[in-house]
Amino acid sequence: MAYREFTDSKGVAWRAWSTVPEGRTVLNSDYERGWLTFDSGSEVRRLVPIPNGWEEAPEERLELMCRAATKAARQSGETVRREAADEEERTRGS
């Protein structure tokens, strides 16, 4: 899975990664095939479906995707940190 970091035009730093659920963990059918997660540390957003080519998209396009994403409730801080660390580790291992 890809992991990206970018800074938007307002100077906010964002992390973005694709999330694909395993098994029957999804409550809303819109999210069955996964979503693109954006996290600024103070805000989390989700975009469905995952846009094709987001991994190579220029930062300006990532910002547009982030703006189009729906604000999401933040998980517990520990869960978010663990997921982000796991994603970053997977990206570095590739």
PyMOL Python script that loads the backbone (N, CA, C, O; Angstrom):
from pymol import cmd

cmd.read_pdbstr("""\
ATOM      1  N   MET A   1       0.826  -1.178   0.000  1.00  0.00           N
ATOM      2  CA  MET A   1       0.000   0.000   0.000  1.00  0.00           C
ATOM      3  C   MET A   1       0.872   1.243   0.000  1.00  0.00           C
ATOM      4  O   MET A   1       1.919   1.297   0.645  1.00  0.00           O
ATOM      5  N   ALA A   2       0.415   2.226  -0.731  1.00  0.00           N
ATOM      6  CA  ALA A   2       1.170   3.471  -0.831  1.00  0.00           C
ATOM      7  C   ALA A   2       0.889   4.380   0.362  1.00  0.00           C
ATOM      8  O   ALA A   2      -0.160   4.304   1.002  1.00  0.00           O
ATOM      9  N   TYR A   3       1.841   5.217   0.628  1.00  0.00           N
ATOM     10  CA  TYR A   3       1.751   6.206   1.706  1.00  0.00           C
ATOM     11  C   TYR A   3       2.355   7.489   1.166  1.00  0.00           C
ATOM     12  O   TYR A   3       3.453   7.468   0.610  1.00  0.00           O
ATOM     13  N   ARG A   4       1.660   8.599   1.319  1.00  0.00           N
ATOM     14  CA  ARG A   4       2.165   9.874   0.820  1.00  0.00           C
ATOM     15  C   ARG A   4       2.070  10.927   1.906  1.00  0.00           C
ATOM     16  O   ARG A   4       1.224  10.848   2.796  1.00  0.00           O
ATOM     17  N   GLU A   5       2.942  11.905   1.823  1.00  0.00           N
ATOM     18  CA  GLU A   5       2.869  13.089   2.657  1.00  0.00           C
ATOM     19  C   GLU A   5       2.898  14.289   1.734  1.00  0.00           C
ATOM     20  O   GLU A   5       3.631  14.304   0.745  1.00  0.00           O
ATOM     21  N   PHE A   6       2.086  15.314   2.065  1.00  0.00           N
ATOM     22  CA  PHE A   6       2.080  16.530   1.271  1.00  0.00           C
ATOM     23  C   PHE A   6       1.622  17.688   2.148  1.00  0.00           C
ATOM     24  O   PHE A   6       1.029  17.489   3.208  1.00  0.00           O
ATOM     25  N   THR A   7       1.906  18.893   1.687  1.00  0.00           N
ATOM     26  CA  THR A   7       1.467  20.100   2.373  1.00  0.00           C
ATOM     27  C   THR A   7       0.519  20.838   1.447  1.00  0.00           C
ATOM     28  O   THR A   7       0.843  21.091   0.286  1.00  0.00           O
ATOM     29  N   ASP A   8      -0.667  21.186   1.968  1.00  0.00           N
ATOM     30  CA  ASP A   8      -1.655  21.853   1.128  1.00  0.00           C
ATOM     31  C   ASP A   8      -1.331  23.340   0.981  1.00  0.00           C
ATOM     32  O   ASP A   8      -0.373  23.837   1.573  1.00  0.00           O
ATOM     33  N   SER A   9      -2.136  24.039   0.192  1.00  0.00           N
ATOM     34  CA  SER A   9      -1.874  25.449  -0.105  1.00  0.00           C
ATOM     35  C   SER A   9      -2.031  26.355   1.112  1.00  0.00           C
ATOM     36  O   SER A   9      -1.604  27.509   1.076  1.00  0.00           O
ATOM     37  N   LYS A  10      -2.634  25.853   2.190  1.00  0.00           N
ATOM     38  CA  LYS A  10      -2.768  26.627   3.426  1.00  0.00           C
ATOM     39  C   LYS A  10      -1.643  26.325   4.410  1.00  0.00           C
ATOM     40  O   LYS A  10      -1.617  26.864   5.517  1.00  0.00           O
ATOM     41  N   GLY A  11      -0.707  25.457   4.002  1.00  0.00           N
ATOM     42  CA  GLY A  11       0.422  25.120   4.860  1.00  0.00           C
ATOM     43  C   GLY A  11       0.170  23.969   5.810  1.00  0.00           C
ATOM     44  O   GLY A  11       0.986  23.708   6.694  1.00  0.00           O
ATOM     45  N   VAL A  12      -0.955  23.270   5.643  1.00  0.00           N
ATOM     46  CA  VAL A  12      -1.279  22.133   6.512  1.00  0.00           C
ATOM     47  C   VAL A  12      -0.610  20.874   5.958  1.00  0.00           C
ATOM     48  O   VAL A  12      -0.765  20.544   4.782  1.00  0.00           O
ATOM     49  N   ALA A  13       0.125  20.184   6.807  1.00  0.00           N
ATOM     50  CA  ALA A  13       0.788  18.934   6.407  1.00  0.00           C
ATOM     51  C   ALA A  13      -0.205  17.776   6.548  1.00  0.00           C
ATOM     52  O   ALA A  13      -0.869  17.637   7.576  1.00  0.00           O
ATOM     53  N   TRP A  14      -0.295  16.956   5.513  1.00  0.00           N
ATOM     54  CA  TRP A  14      -1.210  15.814   5.492  1.00  0.00           C
ATOM     55  C   TRP A  14      -0.442  14.539   5.199  1.00  0.00           C
ATOM     56  O   TRP A  14       0.580  14.549   4.512  1.00  0.00           O
ATOM     57  N   ARG A  15      -0.953  13.447   5.733  1.00  0.00           N
ATOM     58  CA  ARG A  15      -0.499  12.100   5.377  1.00  0.00           C
ATOM     59  C   ARG A  15      -1.676  11.442   4.672  1.00  0.00           C
ATOM     60  O   ARG A  15      -2.824  11.640   5.071  1.00  0.00           O
ATOM     61  N   ALA A  16      -1.410  10.670   3.641  1.00  0.00           N
ATOM     62  CA  ALA A  16      -2.479   9.996   2.912  1.00  0.00           C
ATOM     63  C   ALA A  16      -2.089   8.546   2.671  1.00  0.00           C
ATOM     64  O   ALA A  16      -0.938   8.245   2.354  1.00  0.00           O
ATOM     65  N   TRP A  17      -3.066   7.646   2.827  1.00  0.00           N
ATOM     66  CA  TRP A  17      -2.831   6.241   2.554  1.00  0.00           C
ATOM     67  C   TRP A  17      -4.153   5.571   2.206  1.00  0.00           C
ATOM     68  O   TRP A  17      -5.224   6.026   2.606  1.00  0.00           O
ATOM     69  N   SER A  18      -4.052   4.481   1.453  1.00  0.00           N
ATOM     70  CA  SER A  18      -5.257   3.730   1.108  1.00  0.00           C
ATOM     71  C   SER A  18      -5.550   2.725   2.215  1.00  0.00           C
ATOM     72  O   SER A  18      -4.644   2.138   2.806  1.00  0.00           O
ATOM     73  N   THR A  19      -6.831   2.547   2.476  1.00  0.00           N
ATOM     74  CA  THR A  19      -7.280   1.603   3.484  1.00  0.00           C
ATOM     75  C   THR A  19      -8.257   0.647   2.821  1.00  0.00           C
ATOM     76  O   THR A  19      -9.275   1.071   2.274  1.00  0.00           O
ATOM     77  N   VAL A  20      -7.949  -0.636   2.867  1.00  0.00           N
ATOM     78  CA  VAL A  20      -8.837  -1.652   2.305  1.00  0.00           C
ATOM     79  C   VAL A  20      -9.183  -2.614   3.431  1.00  0.00           C
ATOM     80  O   VAL A  20      -8.303  -3.272   3.987  1.00  0.00           O
ATOM     81  N   PRO A  21     -10.473  -2.694   3.767  1.00  0.00           N
ATOM     82  CA  PRO A  21     -10.870  -3.558   4.886  1.00  0.00           C
ATOM     83  C   PRO A  21     -10.722  -5.040   4.542  1.00  0.00           C
ATOM     84  O   PRO A  21     -10.806  -5.444   3.382  1.00  0.00           O
ATOM     85  N   GLU A  22     -10.506  -5.813   5.562  1.00  0.00           N
ATOM     86  CA  GLU A  22     -10.416  -7.267   5.407  1.00  0.00           C
ATOM     87  C   GLU A  22     -11.688  -7.889   5.951  1.00  0.00           C
ATOM     88  O   GLU A  22     -12.199  -7.467   6.988  1.00  0.00           O
ATOM     89  N   GLY A  23     -12.191  -8.880   5.260  1.00  0.00           N
ATOM     90  CA  GLY A  23     -13.377  -9.588   5.738  1.00  0.00           C
ATOM     91  C   GLY A  23     -14.601  -8.707   5.764  1.00  0.00           C
ATOM     92  O   GLY A  23     -14.807  -7.887   4.869  1.00  0.00           O
ATOM     93  N   ARG A  24     -15.402  -8.872   6.773  1.00  0.00           N
ATOM     94  CA  ARG A  24     -16.676  -8.152   6.903  1.00  0.00           C
ATOM     95  C   ARG A  24     -16.604  -7.062   7.968  1.00  0.00           C
ATOM     96  O   ARG A  24     -17.509  -6.940   8.794  1.00  0.00           O
ATOM     97  N   THR A  25     -15.545  -6.279   7.953  1.00  0.00           N
ATOM     98  CA  THR A  25     -15.382  -5.260   8.976  1.00  0.00           C
ATOM     99  C   THR A  25     -16.040  -3.932   8.618  1.00  0.00           C
ATOM    100  O   THR A  25     -16.058  -3.017   9.441  1.00  0.00           O
ATOM    101  N   VAL A  26     -16.579  -3.809   7.416  1.00  0.00           N
ATOM    102  CA  VAL A  26     -17.149  -2.543   6.962  1.00  0.00           C
ATOM    103  C   VAL A  26     -18.633  -2.475   7.270  1.00  0.00           C
ATOM    104  O   VAL A  26     -19.373  -3.416   6.982  1.00  0.00           O
ATOM    105  N   LEU A  27     -19.070  -1.373   7.851  1.00  0.00           N
ATOM    106  CA  LEU A  27     -20.480  -1.202   8.165  1.00  0.00           C
ATOM    107  C   LEU A  27     -21.248  -0.571   7.012  1.00  0.00           C
ATOM    108  O   LEU A  27     -22.408  -0.917   6.790  1.00  0.00           O
ATOM    109  N   ASN A  28     -20.639   0.331   6.284  1.00  0.00           N
ATOM    110  CA  ASN A  28     -21.272   1.033   5.180  1.00  0.00           C
ATOM    111  C   ASN A  28     -20.779   0.434   3.867  1.00  0.00           C
ATOM    112  O   ASN A  28     -19.571   0.348   3.647  1.00  0.00           O
ATOM    113  N   SER A  29     -21.689   0.021   2.997  1.00  0.00           N
ATOM    114  CA  SER A  29     -21.300  -0.659   1.754  1.00  0.00           C
ATOM    115  C   SER A  29     -20.469   0.223   0.837  1.00  0.00           C
ATOM    116  O   SER A  29     -19.736  -0.296  -0.005  1.00  0.00           O
ATOM    117  N   ASP A  30     -20.562   1.550   0.975  1.00  0.00           N
ATOM    118  CA  ASP A  30     -19.735   2.440   0.155  1.00  0.00           C
ATOM    119  C   ASP A  30     -18.244   2.212   0.397  1.00  0.00           C
ATOM    120  O   ASP A  30     -17.415   2.504  -0.464  1.00  0.00           O
ATOM    121  N   TYR A  31     -17.918   1.692   1.565  1.00  0.00           N
ATOM    122  CA  TYR A  31     -16.515   1.523   1.952  1.00  0.00           C
ATOM    123  C   TYR A  31     -15.987   0.103   1.730  1.00  0.00           C
ATOM    124  O   TYR A  31     -14.851  -0.188   2.105  1.00  0.00           O
ATOM    125  N   GLU A  32     -16.773  -0.772   1.139  1.00  0.00           N
ATOM    126  CA  GLU A  32     -16.370  -2.173   0.968  1.00  0.00           C
ATOM    127  C   GLU A  32     -15.060  -2.338   0.205  1.00  0.00           C
ATOM    128  O   GLU A  32     -14.250  -3.202   0.537  1.00  0.00           O
ATOM    129  N   ARG A  33     -14.854  -1.516  -0.810  1.00  0.00           N
ATOM    130  CA  ARG A  33     -13.643  -1.637  -1.631  1.00  0.00           C
ATOM    131  C   ARG A  33     -12.507  -0.751  -1.151  1.00  0.00           C
ATOM    132  O   ARG A  33     -11.449  -0.689  -1.776  1.00  0.00           O
ATOM    133  N   GLY A  34     -12.731  -0.074  -0.047  1.00  0.00           N
ATOM    134  CA  GLY A  34     -11.675   0.730   0.549  1.00  0.00           C
ATOM    135  C   GLY A  34     -11.878   2.218   0.360  1.00  0.00           C
ATOM    136  O   GLY A  34     -12.808   2.659  -0.315  1.00  0.00           O
ATOM    137  N   TRP A  35     -10.983   2.985   0.974  1.00  0.00           N
ATOM    138  CA  TRP A  35     -11.054   4.433   0.930  1.00  0.00           C
ATOM    139  C   TRP A  35      -9.653   4.999   1.055  1.00  0.00           C
ATOM    140  O   TRP A  35      -8.722   4.316   1.482  1.00  0.00           O
ATOM    141  N   LEU A  36      -9.524   6.248   0.678  1.00  0.00           N
ATOM    142  CA  LEU A  36      -8.272   6.963   0.821  1.00  0.00           C
ATOM    143  C   LEU A  36      -8.387   7.801   2.088  1.00  0.00           C
ATOM    144  O   LEU A  36      -9.304   8.612   2.220  1.00  0.00           O
ATOM    145  N   THR A  37      -7.465   7.609   3.013  1.00  0.00           N
ATOM    146  CA  THR A  37      -7.466   8.321   4.285  1.00  0.00           C
ATOM    147  C   THR A  37      -6.497   9.491   4.216  1.00  0.00           C
ATOM    148  O   THR A  37      -5.365   9.350   3.752  1.00  0.00           O
ATOM    149  N   PHE A  38      -6.956  10.658   4.687  1.00  0.00           N
ATOM    150  CA  PHE A  38      -6.121  11.843   4.823  1.00  0.00           C
ATOM    151  C   PHE A  38      -6.101  12.206   6.303  1.00  0.00           C
ATOM    152  O   PHE A  38      -7.151  12.274   6.942  1.00  0.00           O
ATOM    153  N   ASP A  39      -4.915  12.437   6.848  1.00  0.00           N
ATOM    154  CA  ASP A  39      -4.792  12.757   8.273  1.00  0.00           C
ATOM    155  C   ASP A  39      -3.810  13.908   8.443  1.00  0.00           C
ATOM    156  O   ASP A  39      -2.656  13.828   8.020  1.00  0.00           O
ATOM    157  N   SER A  40      -4.289  14.982   9.070  1.00  0.00           N
ATOM    158  CA  SER A  40      -3.424  16.141   9.316  1.00  0.00           C
ATOM    159  C   SER A  40      -2.931  16.181  10.755  1.00  0.00           C
ATOM    160  O   SER A  40      -2.186  17.082  11.139  1.00  0.00           O
ATOM    161  N   GLY A  41      -3.350  15.202  11.546  1.00  0.00           N
ATOM    162  CA  GLY A  41      -3.022  15.221  12.973  1.00  0.00           C
ATOM    163  C   GLY A  41      -4.158  15.815  13.790  1.00  0.00           C
ATOM    164  O   GLY A  41      -4.391  15.399  14.924  1.00  0.00           O
ATOM    165  N   SER A  42      -4.867  16.787  13.220  1.00  0.00           N
ATOM    166  CA  SER A  42      -6.018  17.366  13.915  1.00  0.00           C
ATOM    167  C   SER A  42      -7.326  17.048  13.193  1.00  0.00           C
ATOM    168  O   SER A  42      -8.409  17.284  13.728  1.00  0.00           O
ATOM    169  N   GLU A  43      -7.224  16.516  11.986  1.00  0.00           N
ATOM    170  CA  GLU A  43      -8.420  16.200  11.206  1.00  0.00           C
ATOM    171  C   GLU A  43      -8.174  14.951  10.366  1.00  0.00           C
ATOM    172  O   GLU A  43      -7.077  14.728   9.853  1.00  0.00           O
ATOM    173  N   VAL A  44      -9.226  14.143  10.242  1.00  0.00           N
ATOM    174  CA  VAL A  44      -9.164  12.941   9.410  1.00  0.00           C
ATOM    175  C   VAL A  44     -10.268  13.040   8.364  1.00  0.00           C
ATOM    176  O   VAL A  44     -11.394  13.434   8.667  1.00  0.00           O
ATOM    177  N   ARG A  45      -9.933  12.679   7.139  1.00  0.00           N
ATOM    178  CA  ARG A  45     -10.914  12.672   6.051  1.00  0.00           C
ATOM    179  C   ARG A  45     -10.805  11.356   5.300  1.00  0.00           C
ATOM    180  O   ARG A  45      -9.753  10.718   5.280  1.00  0.00           O
ATOM    181  N   ARG A  46     -11.929  10.957   4.676  1.00  0.00           N
ATOM    182  CA  ARG A  46     -11.947   9.722   3.893  1.00  0.00           C
ATOM    183  C   ARG A  46     -12.585   9.991   2.541  1.00  0.00           C
ATOM    184  O   ARG A  46     -13.596  10.686   2.441  1.00  0.00           O
ATOM    185  N   LEU A  47     -11.979   9.431   1.503  1.00  0.00           N
ATOM    186  CA  LEU A  47     -12.483   9.584   0.153  1.00  0.00           C
ATOM    187  C   LEU A  47     -12.775   8.217  -0.439  1.00  0.00           C
ATOM    188  O   LEU A  47     -11.900   7.351  -0.482  1.00  0.00           O
ATOM    189  N   VAL A  48     -14.017   8.022  -0.898  1.00  0.00           N
ATOM    190  CA  VAL A  48     -14.401   6.778  -1.569  1.00  0.00           C
ATOM    191  C   VAL A  48     -14.963   7.106  -2.939  1.00  0.00           C
ATOM    192  O   VAL A  48     -15.642   8.121  -3.102  1.00  0.00           O
ATOM    193  N   PRO A  49     -14.695   6.276  -3.913  1.00  0.00           N
ATOM    194  CA  PRO A  49     -13.732   5.175  -3.880  1.00  0.00           C
ATOM    195  C   PRO A  49     -12.302   5.704  -3.953  1.00  0.00           C
ATOM    196  O   PRO A  49     -12.086   6.902  -4.132  1.00  0.00           O
ATOM    197  N   ILE A  50     -11.334   4.810  -3.815  1.00  0.00           N
ATOM    198  CA  ILE A  50      -9.928   5.192  -3.917  1.00  0.00           C
ATOM    199  C   ILE A  50      -9.671   5.616  -5.362  1.00  0.00           C
ATOM    200  O   ILE A  50      -9.880   4.819  -6.277  1.00  0.00           O
ATOM    201  N   PRO A  51      -9.222   6.855  -5.587  1.00  0.00           N
ATOM    202  CA  PRO A  51      -8.984   7.320  -6.959  1.00  0.00           C
ATOM    203  C   PRO A  51      -7.813   6.584  -7.616  1.00  0.00           C
ATOM    204  O   PRO A  51      -6.770   6.372  -6.997  1.00  0.00           O
ATOM    205  N   ASN A  52      -8.001   6.203  -8.865  1.00  0.00           N
ATOM    206  CA  ASN A  52      -6.913   5.578  -9.616  1.00  0.00           C
ATOM    207  C   ASN A  52      -5.749   6.556  -9.744  1.00  0.00           C
ATOM    208  O   ASN A  52      -5.954   7.743  -9.999  1.00  0.00           O
ATOM    209  N   GLY A  53      -4.546   6.064  -9.569  1.00  0.00           N
ATOM    210  CA  GLY A  53      -3.343   6.862  -9.756  1.00  0.00           C
ATOM    211  C   GLY A  53      -3.032   7.870  -8.660  1.00  0.00           C
ATOM    212  O   GLY A  53      -2.175   8.735  -8.840  1.00  0.00           O
ATOM    213  N   TRP A  54      -3.721   7.766  -7.522  1.00  0.00           N
ATOM    214  CA  TRP A  54      -3.470   8.745  -6.465  1.00  0.00           C
ATOM    215  C   TRP A  54      -2.036   8.682  -5.954  1.00  0.00           C
ATOM    216  O   TRP A  54      -1.490   9.678  -5.480  1.00  0.00           O
ATOM    217  N   GLU A  55      -1.431   7.494  -6.055  1.00  0.00           N
ATOM    218  CA  GLU A  55      -0.069   7.310  -5.535  1.00  0.00           C
ATOM    219  C   GLU A  55       0.949   8.188  -6.254  1.00  0.00           C
ATOM    220  O   GLU A  55       1.935   8.614  -5.653  1.00  0.00           O
ATOM    221  N   GLU A  56       0.713   8.462  -7.544  1.00  0.00           N
ATOM    222  CA  GLU A  56       1.649   9.259  -8.338  1.00  0.00           C
ATOM    223  C   GLU A  56       1.132  10.666  -8.612  1.00  0.00           C
ATOM    224  O   GLU A  56       1.814  11.447  -9.275  1.00  0.00           O
ATOM    225  N   ALA A  57      -0.034  11.000  -8.126  1.00  0.00           N
ATOM    226  CA  ALA A  57      -0.643  12.295  -8.420  1.00  0.00           C
ATOM    227  C   ALA A  57       0.184  13.443  -7.854  1.00  0.00           C
ATOM    228  O   ALA A  57       0.785  13.313  -6.788  1.00  0.00           O
ATOM    229  N   PRO A  58       0.215  14.570  -8.568  1.00  0.00           N
ATOM    230  CA  PRO A  58       0.915  15.733  -8.020  1.00  0.00           C
ATOM    231  C   PRO A  58       0.222  16.218  -6.744  1.00  0.00           C
ATOM    232  O   PRO A  58      -0.954  15.934  -6.519  1.00  0.00           O
ATOM    233  N   GLU A  59       0.958  16.943  -5.926  1.00  0.00           N
ATOM    234  CA  GLU A  59       0.413  17.406  -4.646  1.00  0.00           C
ATOM    235  C   GLU A  59      -0.844  18.253  -4.825  1.00  0.00           C
ATOM    236  O   GLU A  59      -1.742  18.204  -3.985  1.00  0.00           O
ATOM    237  N   GLU A  60      -0.921  19.025  -5.903  1.00  0.00           N
ATOM    238  CA  GLU A  60      -2.107  19.850  -6.150  1.00  0.00           C
ATOM    239  C   GLU A  60      -3.343  18.968  -6.324  1.00  0.00           C
ATOM    240  O   GLU A  60      -4.426  19.319  -5.856  1.00  0.00           O
ATOM    241  N   ARG A  61      -3.187  17.835  -6.989  1.00  0.00           N
ATOM    242  CA  ARG A  61      -4.309  16.908  -7.184  1.00  0.00           C
ATOM    243  C   ARG A  61      -4.661  16.221  -5.866  1.00  0.00           C
ATOM    244  O   ARG A  61      -5.838  16.022  -5.564  1.00  0.00           O
ATOM    245  N   LEU A  62      -3.642  15.856  -5.080  1.00  0.00           N
ATOM    246  CA  LEU A  62      -3.904  15.274  -3.766  1.00  0.00           C
ATOM    247  C   LEU A  62      -4.700  16.250  -2.898  1.00  0.00           C
ATOM    248  O   LEU A  62      -5.599  15.843  -2.163  1.00  0.00           O
ATOM    249  N   GLU A  63      -4.367  17.527  -2.985  1.00  0.00           N
ATOM    250  CA  GLU A  63      -5.104  18.514  -2.208  1.00  0.00           C
ATOM    251  C   GLU A  63      -6.570  18.562  -2.648  1.00  0.00           C
ATOM    252  O   GLU A  63      -7.461  18.664  -1.805  1.00  0.00           O
ATOM    253  N   LEU A  64      -6.828  18.491  -3.950  1.00  0.00           N
ATOM    254  CA  LEU A  64      -8.204  18.470  -4.443  1.00  0.00           C
ATOM    255  C   LEU A  64      -8.947  17.238  -3.923  1.00  0.00           C
ATOM    256  O   LEU A  64     -10.113  17.324  -3.535  1.00  0.00           O
ATOM    257  N   MET A  65      -8.264  16.096  -3.920  1.00  0.00           N
ATOM    258  CA  MET A  65      -8.871  14.870  -3.394  1.00  0.00           C
ATOM    259  C   MET A  65      -9.193  15.035  -1.911  1.00  0.00           C
ATOM    260  O   MET A  65     -10.254  14.625  -1.440  1.00  0.00           O
ATOM    261  N   CYS A  66      -8.267  15.638  -1.197  1.00  0.00           N
ATOM    262  CA  CYS A  66      -8.450  15.846   0.242  1.00  0.00           C
ATOM    263  C   CYS A  66      -9.640  16.763   0.502  1.00  0.00           C
ATOM    264  O   CYS A  66     -10.432  16.513   1.410  1.00  0.00           O
ATOM    265  N   ARG A  67      -9.765  17.816  -0.288  1.00  0.00           N
ATOM    266  CA  ARG A  67     -10.909  18.731  -0.130  1.00  0.00           C
ATOM    267  C   ARG A  67     -12.232  18.022  -0.400  1.00  0.00           C
ATOM    268  O   ARG A  67     -13.244  18.321   0.233  1.00  0.00           O
ATOM    269  N   ALA A  68     -12.219  17.070  -1.355  1.00  0.00           N
ATOM    270  CA  ALA A  68     -13.439  16.349  -1.715  1.00  0.00           C
ATOM    271  C   ALA A  68     -13.792  15.268  -0.695  1.00  0.00           C
ATOM    272  O   ALA A  68     -14.925  14.789  -0.658  1.00  0.00           O
ATOM    273  N   ALA A  69     -12.825  14.890   0.125  1.00  0.00           N
ATOM    274  CA  ALA A  69     -13.036  13.820   1.099  1.00  0.00           C
ATOM    275  C   ALA A  69     -13.976  14.262   2.220  1.00  0.00           C
ATOM    276  O   ALA A  69     -14.086  15.448   2.531  1.00  0.00           O
ATOM    277  N   THR A  70     -14.641  13.291   2.809  1.00  0.00           N
ATOM    278  CA  THR A  70     -15.579  13.526   3.909  1.00  0.00           C
ATOM    279  C   THR A  70     -14.836  13.512   5.236  1.00  0.00           C
ATOM    280  O   THR A  70     -13.998  12.644   5.479  1.00  0.00           O
ATOM    281  N   LYS A  71     -15.149  14.483   6.095  1.00  0.00           N
ATOM    282  CA  LYS A  71     -14.539  14.488   7.427  1.00  0.00           C
ATOM    283  C   LYS A  71     -15.006  13.253   8.175  1.00  0.00           C
ATOM    284  O   LYS A  71     -16.167  12.853   8.085  1.00  0.00           O
ATOM    285  N   ALA A  72     -14.082  12.657   8.915  1.00  0.00           N
ATOM    286  CA  ALA A  72     -14.375  11.422   9.648  1.00  0.00           C
ATOM    287  C   ALA A  72     -14.063  11.623  11.125  1.00  0.00           C
ATOM    288  O   ALA A  72     -13.227  12.445  11.499  1.00  0.00           O
ATOM    289  N   ALA A  73     -14.752  10.858  11.942  1.00  0.00           N
ATOM    290  CA  ALA A  73     -14.466  10.879  13.373  1.00  0.00           C
ATOM    291  C   ALA A  73     -13.073  10.302  13.603  1.00  0.00           C
ATOM    292  O   ALA A  73     -12.679   9.317  12.978  1.00  0.00           O
ATOM    293  N   ARG A  74     -12.355  10.922  14.493  1.00  0.00           N
ATOM    294  CA  ARG A  74     -11.003  10.440  14.804  1.00  0.00           C
ATOM    295  C   ARG A  74     -11.090   9.199  15.669  1.00  0.00           C
ATOM    296  O   ARG A  74     -11.870   9.122  16.618  1.00  0.00           O
ATOM    297  N   GLN A  75     -10.255   8.224  15.307  1.00  0.00           N
ATOM    298  CA  GLN A  75     -10.131   7.040  16.145  1.00  0.00           C
ATOM    299  C   GLN A  75      -9.319   7.447  17.361  1.00  0.00           C
ATOM    300  O   GLN A  75      -8.838   8.576  17.453  1.00  0.00           O
ATOM    301  N   SER A  76      -9.174   6.521  18.287  1.00  0.00           N
ATOM    302  CA  SER A  76      -8.337   6.835  19.446  1.00  0.00           C
ATOM    303  C   SER A  76      -6.934   7.162  18.955  1.00  0.00           C
ATOM    304  O   SER A  76      -6.479   6.606  17.955  1.00  0.00           O
ATOM    305  N   GLY A  77      -6.260   8.043  19.639  1.00  0.00           N
ATOM    306  CA  GLY A  77      -4.924   8.468  19.231  1.00  0.00           C
ATOM    307  C   GLY A  77      -3.969   7.316  19.049  1.00  0.00           C
ATOM    308  O   GLY A  77      -3.166   7.325  18.116  1.00  0.00           O
ATOM    309  N   GLU A  78      -4.032   6.332  19.907  1.00  0.00           N
ATOM    310  CA  GLU A  78      -3.136   5.185  19.815  1.00  0.00           C
ATOM    311  C   GLU A  78      -3.384   4.406  18.534  1.00  0.00           C
ATOM    312  O   GLU A  78      -2.432   3.977  17.881  1.00  0.00           O
ATOM    313  N   THR A  79      -4.643   4.215  18.164  1.00  0.00           N
ATOM    314  CA  THR A  79      -4.967   3.474  16.943  1.00  0.00           C
ATOM    315  C   THR A  79      -4.447   4.203  15.721  1.00  0.00           C
ATOM    316  O   THR A  79      -3.854   3.584  14.837  1.00  0.00           O
ATOM    317  N   VAL A  80      -4.660   5.515  15.658  1.00  0.00           N
ATOM    318  CA  VAL A  80      -4.201   6.300  14.514  1.00  0.00           C
ATOM    319  C   VAL A  80      -2.688   6.249  14.408  1.00  0.00           C
ATOM    320  O   VAL A  80      -2.154   6.047  13.318  1.00  0.00           O
ATOM    321  N   ARG A  81      -1.984   6.429  15.529  1.00  0.00           N
ATOM    322  CA  ARG A  81      -0.516   6.392  15.505  1.00  0.00           C
ATOM    323  C   ARG A  81      -0.018   5.023  15.070  1.00  0.00           C
ATOM    324  O   ARG A  81       0.925   4.927  14.284  1.00  0.00           O
ATOM    325  N   ARG A  82      -0.644   3.958  15.575  1.00  0.00           N
ATOM    326  CA  ARG A  82      -0.226   2.608  15.217  1.00  0.00           C
ATOM    327  C   ARG A  82      -0.454   2.349  13.733  1.00  0.00           C
ATOM    328  O   ARG A  82       0.426   1.807  13.065  1.00  0.00           O
ATOM    329  N   GLU A  83      -1.623   2.726  13.202  1.00  0.00           N
ATOM    330  CA  GLU A  83      -1.909   2.504  11.790  1.00  0.00           C
ATOM    331  C   GLU A  83      -0.948   3.290  10.908  1.00  0.00           C
ATOM    332  O   GLU A  83      -0.451   2.759   9.914  1.00  0.00           O
ATOM    333  N   ALA A  84      -0.680   4.540  11.254  1.00  0.00           N
ATOM    334  CA  ALA A  84       0.232   5.355  10.468  1.00  0.00           C
ATOM    335  C   ALA A  84       1.652   4.788  10.515  1.00  0.00           C
ATOM    336  O   ALA A  84       2.339   4.747   9.495  1.00  0.00           O
ATOM    337  N   ALA A  85       2.088   4.356  11.685  1.00  0.00           N
ATOM    338  CA  ALA A  85       3.426   3.770  11.817  1.00  0.00           C
ATOM    339  C   ALA A  85       3.529   2.481  11.020  1.00  0.00           C
ATOM    340  O   ALA A  85       4.541   2.238  10.362  1.00  0.00           O
ATOM    341  N   ASP A  86       2.490   1.652  11.071  1.00  0.00           N
ATOM    342  CA  ASP A  86       2.483   0.409  10.297  1.00  0.00           C
ATOM    343  C   ASP A  86       2.557   0.709   8.803  1.00  0.00           C
ATOM    344  O   ASP A  86       3.304   0.059   8.072  1.00  0.00           O
ATOM    345  N   GLU A  87       1.786   1.688   8.354  1.00  0.00           N
ATOM    346  CA  GLU A  87       1.766   2.048   6.938  1.00  0.00           C
ATOM    347  C   GLU A  87       3.116   2.592   6.493  1.00  0.00           C
ATOM    348  O   GLU A  87       3.608   2.242   5.421  1.00  0.00           O
ATOM    349  N   GLU A  88       3.714   3.445   7.314  1.00  0.00           N
ATOM    350  CA  GLU A  88       5.021   3.999   6.973  1.00  0.00           C
ATOM    351  C   GLU A  88       6.073   2.894   6.918  1.00  0.00           C
ATOM    352  O   GLU A  88       6.932   2.902   6.037  1.00  0.00           O
ATOM    353  N   GLU A  89       6.014   1.953   7.841  1.00  0.00           N
ATOM    354  CA  GLU A  89       6.964   0.844   7.864  1.00  0.00           C
ATOM    355  C   GLU A  89       6.811  -0.016   6.605  1.00  0.00           C
ATOM    356  O   GLU A  89       7.806  -0.428   6.010  1.00  0.00           O
ATOM    357  N   ARG A  90       5.561  -0.287   6.201  1.00  0.00           N
ATOM    358  CA  ARG A  90       5.321  -1.080   4.989  1.00  0.00           C
ATOM    359  C   ARG A  90       5.874  -0.352   3.768  1.00  0.00           C
ATOM    360  O   ARG A  90       6.453  -0.978   2.881  1.00  0.00           O
ATOM    361  N   THR A  91       5.698   0.972   3.720  1.00  0.00           N
ATOM    362  CA  THR A  91       6.174   1.754   2.579  1.00  0.00           C
ATOM    363  C   THR A  91       7.691   1.730   2.509  1.00  0.00           C
ATOM    364  O   THR A  91       8.253   1.580   1.424  1.00  0.00           O
ATOM    365  N   ARG A  92       8.356   1.873   3.629  1.00  0.00           N
ATOM    366  CA  ARG A  92       9.818   1.861   3.643  1.00  0.00           C
ATOM    367  C   ARG A  92      10.376   0.485   3.312  1.00  0.00           C
ATOM    368  O   ARG A  92      11.474   0.366   2.769  1.00  0.00           O
ATOM    369  N   GLY A  93       9.619  -0.547   3.639  1.00  0.00           N
ATOM    370  CA  GLY A  93      10.067  -1.911   3.366  1.00  0.00           C
ATOM    371  C   GLY A  93       9.926  -2.310   1.907  1.00  0.00           C
ATOM    372  O   GLY A  93      10.490  -3.316   1.476  1.00  0.00           O
ATOM    373  N   SER A  94       9.171  -1.518   1.141  1.00  0.00           N
ATOM    374  CA  SER A  94       8.943  -1.852  -0.281  1.00  0.00           C
ATOM    375  C   SER A  94      10.111  -1.468  -1.137  1.00  0.00           C
ATOM    376  O   SER A  94      10.084  -1.678  -2.349  1.00  0.00           O
TER     377      SER A  94
END
""", "prot")
cmd.dss("prot")
cmd.show_as("cartoon", "prot")
cmd.util.cbc("prot")
cmd.orient("prot")
